[in-house]
Each structure stands twice: as structure tokens, then as C-alpha cells.
Amino acid sequence: MKSKLEYIWLDGSFPTQGLRSKTKILSDFSGKLEDAPLWSFDCSSTQQATGGSSDLLLKPVAIFPDPARKNGWLVMTEVLNADGTAHPTNGRATIDDEDADFWFGFEQEYFLWDPATNLPLGFPAGGYPAPQGQYYCSVGAKNAFGREIIEEHLDICLEAGLNVEGINAEVAAGQWEFQVFAKGAAVAGDETWVARYLLERTAEKYGVAINWHCKPLGDTDWNGSGMHANFSNSVLRTCGSKETYEKICSAFAPADIIKAHIDVYGADNHLRLTGKHETQSIDKFSFGVSDRGASIRIPIATVEKGWKGWLEDRRPNSAADPYKVAARIIKTVHSVK
């Protein structure tokens, strides 16, 4: 029997990397990651090299059954140089979490986008629908747009074995969210990227695009899109100490650390982090219990469990690379002695 292996990787587009994929046909494939071979690609066409030296390697790092294809597999890969070292566009290689001590939950917001009108689904051509407020967690044809796409996407993700933990309609018309959780930063990044890939491919069937930009409706009162990063390590899960939580949160506060995080939290984040719409200003840092206007929110559940739980960094935007976001958070948490 022949199997279709869809190799998925991140290209060199700047400032926001895009998804690429191609299919390899293998006979009698076992379905195991270790049996998915290295592959190469023409990186001169993906903004990752010049034509004179255009071969890079795709190293499989995660594999999932592909429910939408007969005998299909989804193979998430990382990009390596020809000598086997990590390519500069490989954010996964920057993660320092070998023992998978860190757990991440990413809340991925996005807009379903109508290419014909260049507006979100639910927006009339050349205008706006009713003001936001009625769309969040909504139901009904006047409120929820594109549900058939997000329901199909959810089913495919679950059938593939991705740990998607929920979906909901978001604040703006045509805006939705899914949440991915995993133990291990690299695993969380793998599953978030594969879920993004499946969303793009599912929407493609309906002639709908996915807009990952953090503020696609520009300087308006319509909400932007984020990718809130919920994270914990063994210390946060077990310390039982308010002081420890405050010490870790404070490590994110210095100006140079704020910049280091914002640098990998997605392009054009200044358009979203304005201090409005449940955000903190991009040049400020704050944390607080249940404070959705803070840079980092301490969930009330963490407090109620005796300061044992997780934190939520609300600054990453919808187009951010979850690998790079996780790597930067881990580095800051590791700096606390």
C-alpha cells in the first residue's frame, strides 16, 4: 500500500513566516516518525537561500494521521542546512526544554477572510456589520459566520490526534479561536502549526482565506487577534507561593526583556497592544490576578489552588511563531534564580 506523507515546514517570509508543504509517496509506510525520511526542497523559492545553493533539509519532528486524505499522514518538519545544523528560520531549534518541563496552551485567534471583498466573513462589501459585542461565543446567521469551516476543522484536528481543547466565536464578526495544549514546548508548537495548516487547507475548500494579521481591520474599534500563551513549569505547578509567582512575573518587566519578547511576539503588534480591547500598551509591562488588561494575567484558578498553576502572557499576537514565543518565555523564566 502506498501512503501520502504531507511534509509541512515554515518558509523564510519576513516578518511573518508562512506555511509550505509537499507530498512524498512511500510504499508500506509504518506510520512511525522514525520511518519518515529526511527530505530536501528548493529553498530559493521559499526565501531561505539563493538559487546557487538551494537545497535545504526537512527533518520530520512530529507525525499525525491525515483524516482528509486516503492513506495520508501529516509530517511536521524543521528546516536544516545541508550539514544538518539548524537553519536561521528554524525557531523550533531555539527551544531550551529538553526535559519537557514546560507546558503550553496557545489560544489562537484568526479571521475568516473573504478574498472577493477583502473583508472578514459577515462584513458587507464596502461597509461594516453591526458593532462588535453580539458576535462573541454567538449563534445564529446574524452573528456567527463560517461555522461550517471551523466545525470541520475541529473534527479533522481531533481525528488527527491534535490536542485541541476548544473553539469559540470571537469578539469581531468573522473572528474565531481554537486552543491547543501540550506538555513540552516543542510539542505545543508542532501541534499549533499543524492545526494552522489544517485550518488553511479546510478553508481553502470553501474559497475562504485565513487572515492571521493581528489587526487586519486597521485603525478601527474592531478587535485585533492574539495568540495568548498559557505556560507553566514544575515550579509554577507546585510552588504554592505568591512570592515565587511575583518574582517570575517581575523577570519579564525590564525594558530590554520587554523588547526581547515583543521582537518575537508577531509583526505589527503595536497596532494591537494599545492599552485598549483587553491589552496592555506595547511599551509597558504589568501583571495581576484576573487582569485581562495586563501583560501577564495570573489566572484566578492558580490563586484558588494555593498558587499552584500557570501564567498567561497576553502579548503574543495571532501571527506569532509559537516556537519562538515558547523559547523566549522559557529563557526568561530560566533567568529567575
C-alpha positions, 0 to 999 in steps of 0.5 A: 500500500502506498501512503501520502506523507504531507511534509509541512515546514515554515518558509523564510517570509519576513516578518511573518513566516508562512506555511509550505508543504509537499507530498512524498509517496512511500510504499508500506509506510509504518506510520512511525516518525522514525520511518519518515525520511529526511527530505530536501526542497528548493529553498530559493523559492521559499526565501531561505537561500539563493538559487546557487545553493538551494537545497535545504533539509526537512527533518520530520519532528512530529507525525499525525494521521491525515483524516482528509486524505486516503492513506495520508499522514501529516509530517511536521518538519524543521528546516536544516542546512545541508550539514544538518545544523539548524537553519536561521528560520528554524525557531523550533531549534531555539527551544531550551526544554529538553526535559519537557518541563514546560507546558503550553496552551496557545489560544489562537485567534484568526479571521475568516477572510473573504478574498472577493471583498477583502473583508472578514466573513459577515462584513458587507462589501464596502461597509461594516456589520453591526458593532462588535459585542453580539458576535462573541461565543454567538449563534445564529446567521446574524452573528456567527459566520463560517461555522461550517469551516471551523466545525470541520476543522475541529473534527479533522484536528481531533481525528488527527490526534491534535490536542485541541481543547476548544473553539469559540466565536470571537469578539469581531464578526468573522473572528474565531479561536481554537486552543491547543495544549501540550506538555513540552514546548516543542510539542505545543508548537508542532501541534499549533502549526499543524492545526494552522495548516489544517485550518488553511487547507479546510478553508481553502475548500470553501474559497475562504482565506485565513487572515492571521494579521493581528489587526487586519481591520486597521485603525478601527474599534474592531478587535485585533487577534492574539495568540495568548500563551498559557505556560507553566513549569514544575515550579509554577505547578507546585510552588504554592507561593505568591512570592515565587509567582511575583518574582517570575512575573517581575523577570519579564518587566525590564525594558530590554526583556520587554523588547526581547519578547515583543521582537518575537511576539508577531509583526505589527503588534503595536497596532494591537497592544494599545492599552485598549480591547483587553491589552496592555500598551506595547511599551509597558509591562504589568501583571495581576490576578484576573487582569485581562488588561495586563501583560501577564494575567495570573489566572484566578484558578492558580490563586484558588489552588494555593498558587499552584498553576500557570501564567498567561502572557497576553502579548503574543499576537495571532501571527506569532511563531509559537516556537519562538514565543515558547523559547523566549518565555522559557529563557526568561523564566530560566533567568529567575534564580 
